[in-house]
């Protein structure tokens, strides 16, 4: 390939990357336009007055520290979740999630529309770049497969998770990239929560969460 063709190829690649970035930014702005009333916000700066609890035993620990909500799971193939009692139906939810250390073959993410611990939705990502949308119904998981995405920041890094729930339609974003769209009418409303776990890796899994916000979706004009 001569120099001119190489330069042309590089310019085309740069334009494609730029167009993709613009498209993703426009998509994120469109989602922001859907935000209505702010329903709930938590920056985890203090445990005083917070709806989120702290506890510890030999298997897991969850607690407030350095302005973040930290979750550590020690045992292999063990998950820990915590949910607050606020109930939401149609909403946009943002939360920052960060692997703090330990194994990257982990799971961490968000619970939505939780009826009880036998019925809820769970959107999960991992420190090695995978994600899944799972449903627990009547104490049983629906069959799901892990998928990989380079939109997920791997290792000890922060990922912005955004979830949009409207009726039976769900959209799941990581770092402003749409990863999954899902339809299901099993649970129309419920609690929200956070999850961390080790999967089939030797622990610990160490993750933290920050800047959790929930907005009502604007009504269509």
Secondary structure, 3 states (H helix, E strand, C coil): CCHHHHHHHHHHHHHHHHHHHHHHHHHHHHHHHCEEEEEEEECCCCCCCCCCCCEECCCEEEEEECCEEEEEECCCCCEEEEEEEEEECCEEEEEEEEEEEECCCCEEEEEEEEEECCEEEEEEECCCCEEEEEEEECCEECCCCCEECCCCCCCCCEEEEEEEEECCEEEEEECCEEEEEEECCCCCCEEEEEEEECCCCCCCEEEEEEEEEEEEECCCC
